[in-house]
């Protein structure tokens, strides 16, 4: 259970950007998908020198191992190779292992944003196919949503821009950040929650805005706590 979204920002065609966002809630569920416990502030987006990738599915040690593999500097070219060949062989092998150990219901899908070989946003399905849009969802070619919160994300994005699919006109990097953040923050999916992961990719590299936002939240909380303590009187030394 998760909610993750990628949005292309095309307003400035000379400076294309991709915003990738995800919730950070990890859920333990029973056979009926009832949530038994929640862990928040879990990083669901892995990234390297020119790519960022979020997952949808049941997190397990196989996914953790997959991310460790492709994050290693010597293996980073595997991501560019997958985009060029439109097939991610390491995802195929990953899901084979998951099926063998945990069953078909636990396979993983991914959102992949890259700078190389070009700036692009892709859906990597459970068979390792690297697609520009999920099959059957071609009308929304400038954003991709995955996870249990997918329906809310799609409804939110389309409603936010006049009940039409996002196109390249008027989607600035700033607007893409706002849309991506709000589509996760306001998501009513019970499996979605926690601090929001937020990345931007462009020709100038990768920026981790989620980390920046979490630091700002911690500082604001600390400042407010200090204000409360000051209201209650002098501190005891």
Secondary structure, 3 states (H helix, E strand, C coil): CCEEEEEEECCCCCCCEEEEEECCCEEEECCCCCEEEEECCCCCEEECCCEEEEEECCCCHHHHHHHHHHHCHHHCHHHHHHHHHCECHHHHHHHHHHHHHHCHHHCCEEEEEECCCCCEEEEECCCCEEECCCCCCHHHCCEEEEECCHHHHHHHHHHHCCCCCCCCCCCCHHHHHHHHHHHHHCCCCCCCCCCCEEEEEECCEEEEHHHHHHHHHHHHHHHHHHHHHHHCCCCCC
